[in-house]
Amino acid sequence: MPLANSYIRPEQADKPDAVFPLHARVCERCFLVQLDHIVDAQAIFSNYAYFSSVSSGWLEHAKRFAKEMIQVLELGKDDFVVEVASNDGYLLKNFVAADVACLGIEPASNVAAAARASGVPTEVTFFGLGVAHDIVSRRGHPSLVIANNVLAHVPDINDFVAGLTYLAGPSGLVSIEVPHLLRLVEHTEFDTIYHEHYAYWSLHAMAAVFEAHGLNIVDVKKLHTHGGSLRVFARPFGTSPSDDVASLRATETAAGIADPKFYEQFGPRVERVIGAFRQYLRKARAAGRRVAGYGAAAKGNTFLNASKMTARDIMFVADRNPHKQGYLLPGSRIPIVAPKAVLDRKPDDLIILPWNLADEVVREMAAISEWGGRFVVGVPELHYLVPSDEVQPNPH
């Protein structure tokens, strides 16, 4: 598979993609799910196409989290917050607005530049134990260390977690959000498996890694983001875990998270999902329906390439991110356009590729009902968000 965020310039359309093996493997000792082929992080993250601020729903999620942390931890002018993988400052800007000192650590220079332009102090580097030592030597230990949706992106997990432990120091709180492996497997969310996600996390596996580096998981919350995520709070040893931690550990155990049999049917379910989507597309084309996509997300690229889709199958993919518009999707070579193209070209079906943002997309593109269009989602199973009793060709 090509790298999911390696978008193609039109003048390079004839050049083949660099492709790499994409296999998720289960360790039968610690039950961490990892890729068996590691693509150099510098090649993936140094210049990155994902900007968190593009999603209004994600901005609201970040704002609520910041407000909660400021209140619960009573953060003020004397406190210091560090976010690892801070992207374009979408989260830390809430702490800046509350007059709480903060620092973002972001490896992608283009994204970090956007954060600094919005007033969020940001350093361009990959986080690890060495960076943690440097920050503490200059600024001291922060009250709060945030690492949201980055744990999956780390090739050297031991160095990374050791850095979190050292950075938090004796009294800091570490807050981590990560897609939940239990939901990924149960809901066949195979499209979230791509090269920049080196590992896939259960609470079971996370606890083992954290404990090896002196961190104790003290609380956990279930989130709806990214198809089902966990917000995990950790502190240095000495704090007892909440009842929610024990409850989720029991839920994972009952589901079989530490049993190889839990994972055996995942592959066959993936094949059924892909088969159902390809069958839908054949019927839509036979009926004369014109099909487009929405959301040039990494998970969408994984889904399209696994389904062997090309620009012959899908007219275009619309995306709000101006940094992606004008490019082609890796592998499929489907053109990326601004959302206005949906209104101009009036496709019959609009495939929502980032299915975790389906509600947001339906609200934004509600006008497709004016010409009888419908929304299609392929994961975890094929379904329509605007049902149609009969499939009719578009008169436009």
C-alpha positions in Angstrom: 0.0 0.0 0.0 1.2 3.6 -0.5 1.5 6.0 2.4 -2.0 7.1 3.3 -1.1 10.8 3.5 1.3 11.0 0.6 -0.9 13.1 -1.8 0.2 13.3 -5.4 0.8 16.4 -7.5 -1.1 16.2 -10.8 2.1 16.5 -12.8 3.4 13.4 -11.0 0.3 11.3 -11.8 2.2 9.0 -14.1 4.9 8.1 -11.6 4.3 5.0 -9.5 3.6 5.3 -5.8 6.2 4.1 -3.3 4.5 1.1 -1.7 5.2 -0.8 1.6 3.9 -3.9 3.2 0.9 -3.2 5.5 0.3 -6.1 7.9 -1.0 -5.7 11.5 0.4 -8.4 13.8 -0.6 -9.5 17.3 2.0 -10.2 20.0 0.8 -13.3 21.8 2.8 -12.2 24.9 1.7 -8.6 25.6 -1.1 -8.4 23.0 0.0 -5.1 21.5 -1.0 -5.0 17.9 1.8 -3.6 15.7 2.8 -3.3 12.1 5.5 -5.7 11.0 7.1 -3.2 8.6 8.2 0.2 9.8 8.3 3.2 7.4 10.7 5.9 8.5 8.8 8.5 10.6 10.8 11.3 9.0 9.3 10.4 5.6 5.8 10.4 7.0 5.6 13.3 9.5 8.2 15.9 8.6 5.8 17.6 6.2 2.3 16.5 7.1 -1.1 17.1 5.3 -3.3 16.7 8.3 -4.5 19.9 10.1 -6.7 19.3 13.1 -8.4 22.6 12.9 -10.2 21.6 9.6 -12.8 19.7 11.6 -15.3 21.9 13.6 -16.3 18.9 15.7 -12.7 18.1 16.6 -12.2 21.8 17.7 -15.2 21.5 20.0 -13.9 18.3 21.4 -10.5 20.0 22.2 -12.2 23.0 23.7 -14.3 20.9 26.1 -11.2 18.9 27.2 -9.1 22.1 27.8 -11.9 23.7 29.8 -12.3 20.5 31.9 -8.5 20.2 32.6 -8.3 23.9 33.6 -11.1 23.5 36.1 -10.2 20.1 37.5 -6.5 20.8 37.9 -7.1 24.5 38.7 -4.6 25.6 36.2 -3.5 29.2 36.2 -0.6 31.6 35.4 1.9 29.6 37.5 1.2 26.3 35.6 2.7 24.9 32.5 1.1 22.6 29.9 3.0 20.6 27.2 1.3 18.8 24.3 3.2 16.2 22.3 2.1 16.1 18.7 0.3 19.4 19.0 -0.4 19.7 15.3 -1.6 23.2 14.3 -2.3 24.4 17.9 -6.0 23.4 17.8 -5.9 22.4 21.4 -3.3 24.5 23.1 -4.8 27.7 21.8 -7.5 27.1 24.5 -4.8 27.2 27.2 -3.3 30.3 25.6 -6.7 32.0 25.8 -6.9 31.1 29.5 -3.5 32.6 30.1 -1.9 29.2 31.0 1.7 28.8 29.8 2.1 26.1 27.2 4.4 24.5 24.7 3.6 22.3 21.7 5.9 19.6 20.4 5.3 18.9 16.7 7.5 17.1 14.2 5.9 18.5 11.0 7.4 21.9 10.3 4.6 23.1 8.0 1.9 22.3 10.7 4.0 23.8 13.5 4.3 27.0 11.5 0.5 27.2 11.4 0.4 26.8 15.2 3.0 29.5 15.8 1.1 31.8 13.5 -2.0 31.4 15.7 0.0 32.3 18.8 0.8 28.8 20.2 4.5 28.3 21.1 5.6 25.3 19.2 9.0 23.5 18.8 9.7 21.3 15.7 11.0 17.9 16.9 10.1 14.3 17.5 9.4 13.7 21.2 11.4 11.2 23.3 13.3 11.0 26.5 16.0 13.4 25.3 13.5 16.1 24.4 11.8 15.6 27.8 15.1 16.2 29.5 15.7 19.4 27.5 12.2 20.8 28.3 12.5 20.1 32.0 16.0 21.7 32.1 14.6 24.9 30.6 11.1 25.1 31.9 10.7 22.6 34.7 8.0 19.9 35.0 4.6 20.7 33.5 1.4 20.3 35.5 -0.2 18.6 32.6 1.3 16.5 29.7 -1.1 15.9 26.8 -0.5 13.2 24.1 -3.7 12.9 22.1 -3.8 10.6 19.1 0.0 10.2 19.0 0.6 6.9 20.8 -0.2 5.0 17.6 2.3 7.1 15.6 5.4 6.2 17.7 7.9 3.7 16.3 10.0 3.6 19.5 7.3 3.3 22.2 9.7 2.7 25.1 11.6 5.9 24.5 8.4 7.9 24.0 6.7 6.6 27.3 10.0 7.1 29.2 9.9 10.7 28.0 6.3 11.2 29.2 7.3 9.8 32.6 10.3 12.1 33.0 8.4 15.1 31.6 5.5 14.7 34.1 7.9 14.4 37.0 6.8 13.4 40.5 3.4 15.2 40.4 2.3 15.9 36.8 -0.7 14.3 35.1 -0.3 12.6 31.7 -3.5 12.6 29.5 -3.6 10.4 26.5 -6.3 9.8 23.9 -6.0 6.8 21.6 -8.4 4.8 19.4 -9.5 1.7 21.3 -8.3 -1.6 19.8 -11.4 -3.3 21.2 -13.7 -1.1 19.1 -11.4 -1.4 16.0 -11.6 -5.2 16.0 -15.3 -5.5 17.0 -16.4 -2.9 14.4 -14.0 -4.0 11.7 -12.4 -0.5 11.5 -9.6 -1.8 9.2 -9.3 1.5 7.4 -7.6 3.0 10.5 -4.7 0.6 9.9 -2.1 2.4 7.8 1.7 3.0 7.9 1.7 6.0 10.2 -0.1 4.0 12.8 2.7 1.8 14.1 0.6 0.3 17.0 -3.0 -0.2 18.0 -3.8 0.1 21.7 -5.9 -1.7 24.3 -5.9 -0.7 27.9 -4.3 -4.1 28.6 -1.3 -3.4 26.4 -1.0 0.3 27.5 -0.9 -0.6 31.2 2.0 -3.0 30.6 4.1 -0.4 28.7 3.3 2.4 31.2 4.1 0.3 34.2 7.5 -0.7 32.7 8.3 3.1 32.7 6.9 4.0 36.1 3.5 5.3 35.1 0.3 4.1 36.7 -3.1 4.4 34.9 -5.3 6.1 37.4 -8.5 6.8 35.3 -10.0 6.1 31.9 -12.9 7.5 30.0 -14.6 6.1 26.9 -14.9 8.6 24.0 -16.9 8.4 20.7 -14.1 10.0 18.7 -12.4 8.1 15.9 -14.9 5.3 16.0 -14.3 4.7 19.8 -11.4 6.0 21.8 -10.0 6.0 25.3 -8.9 9.0 27.3 -6.3 7.6 29.7 -4.9 9.5 32.7 -1.7 8.4 34.2 0.6 9.5 37.1 3.8 8.2 38.6 3.4 5.1 40.8 1.6 5.7 44.1 -1.9 6.7 43.0 -4.7 4.1 43.1 -6.7 3.5 39.9 -10.3 4.4 39.7 -13.1 1.8 39.4 -13.5 2.7 35.7 -10.0 1.4 35.1 -10.8 -2.0 36.7 -14.2 -2.1 34.9 -12.6 -1.5 31.5 -9.9 -4.0 32.1 -12.6 -6.6 33.0 -14.5 -5.7 29.8 -11.4 -6.2 27.6 -10.7 -9.5 29.3 -14.2 -10.8 28.8 -14.1 -9.8 25.2 -10.9 -11.8 24.7 -8.4 -9.0 24.2 -5.6 -11.3 25.6 -6.8 -14.3 23.6 -5.5 -15.0 20.0 -9.0 -16.2 19.0 -10.4 -12.7 19.4 -8.4 -11.6 16.4 -8.8 -14.6 14.1 -12.1 -13.5 12.4 -11.0 -9.9 11.7 -9.4 -10.6 8.3 -12.5 -12.4 6.9 -14.8 -9.6 8.2 -12.6 -7.1 6.3 -13.0 -9.1 3.1 -16.8 -9.0 3.5 -16.8 -5.2 4.0 -14.7 -4.7 0.9 -16.8 -7.1 -1.1 -20.1 -5.4 -0.1 -18.7 -2.0 -1.1 -17.5 -3.2 -4.5 -20.9 -4.8 -5.1 -22.6 -1.5 -4.2 -20.4 0.4 -6.7 -21.1 -2.1 -9.5 -24.8 -1.7 -9.0 -24.6 2.1 -8.8 -22.6 2.3 -12.0 -25.0 -0.1 -13.8 -27.9 2.1 -12.7 -26.2 5.2 -14.1 -25.5 6.8 -10.7 -22.5 9.1 -10.4 -20.4 8.6 -7.3 -18.1 11.0 -5.5 -16.4 10.9 -2.1 -16.1 13.3 0.8 -13.0 13.6 3.1 -9.5 12.9 1.8 -8.6 11.3 5.1 -5.9 8.7 5.6 -8.5 6.1 6.6 -10.4 6.9 3.3 -7.2 6.2 1.3 -6.7 2.9 3.0 -10.3 2.0 2.3 -10.2 3.0 -1.4 -6.9 1.3 -2.0 -8.0 -1.9 -0.2 -11.1 -1.8 -2.4 -9.0 -1.2 -5.5 -10.9 2.0 -6.4 -9.6 4.4 -9.0 -10.7 7.7 -10.7 -12.7 5.6 -13.1 -14.9 4.5 -10.2 -15.2 7.7 -8.2 -15.4 11.2 -9.8 -13.6 13.1 -7.1 -13.2 13.4 -3.3 -14.1 16.8 -1.8 -12.2 18.0 1.3 -12.2 21.3 3.3 -8.5 21.2 3.8 -6.9 23.7 1.2 -3.6 21.9 1.7 -5.0 18.8 0.0 -7.1 20.4 -2.7 -5.6 20.2 -6.2 -3.7 17.0 -5.4 -4.6 13.4 -6.2 -5.2 10.6 -3.7 -2.3 8.2 -3.3 -2.8 4.9 -5.1 -6.3 5.6 -6.5 -5.3 8.9 -8.1 -8.8 10.3 -7.5 -8.7 14.2 -7.6 -9.2 16.2 -4.5 -11.4 19.2 -4.8 -13.1 21.8 -2.6 -16.5 21.0 -1.2 -18.2 23.4 -3.6 -17.6 20.8 -6.4 -20.3 18.7 -4.8 -22.9 21.4 -5.2 -21.6 22.2 -8.8 -21.4 18.7 -10.1 -24.3 17.1 -8.1 -23.3 13.5 -7.7 -26.0 10.9 -6.9 -24.0 9.3 -4.2 -21.5 10.9 -1.8 -19.3 8.4 0.0 -18.3 9.6 3.5 -14.8 8.3 3.8 -14.1 9.6 7.4 -17.1 7.8 8.8 -16.3 9.0 12.3 -17.2 12.5 11.1 -20.4 11.4 9.3 -22.8 13.6 11.3 -20.6 16.7 10.6 -20.4 15.9 6.8 -24.2 15.3 6.5 -24.9 18.7 8.1 -22.3 20.4 5.8 -23.5 18.7 2.6 -27.3 18.5 3.4 -28.0 20.2 0.1 -27.5 17.0 -1.8 -31.1 16.1 -0.9 -32.2 18.8 -3.3 -31.3 16.7 -6.3 -32.1 13.3 -4.7 -28.5 12.5 -3.7 -27.7 10.2 -0.8 -24.8 9.6 1.5 -23.0 6.2 1.6 -20.8 4.8 4.3 -18.7 1.7 3.9 -17.4 1.0 7.4 -18.2 -0.9 9.6 -20.8 -2.0 7.1 -22.3 -0.6 4.0 -25.3 1.7 4.8 -27.0 4.8 3.4 -27.7 7.9 5.4 -30.3 9.2 3.0 -32.3 6.0 2.0 -33.6 5.6 -1.5 -36.2 3.0 -2.5 -35.1 3.0 -6.1 -31.8 3.7 -7.7 -32.4 6.1 -10.5 -29.9 7.9 -12.9 -29.2 11.5 -12.1 -30.8 13.8 -14.7 -28.1 16.5 -14.3 
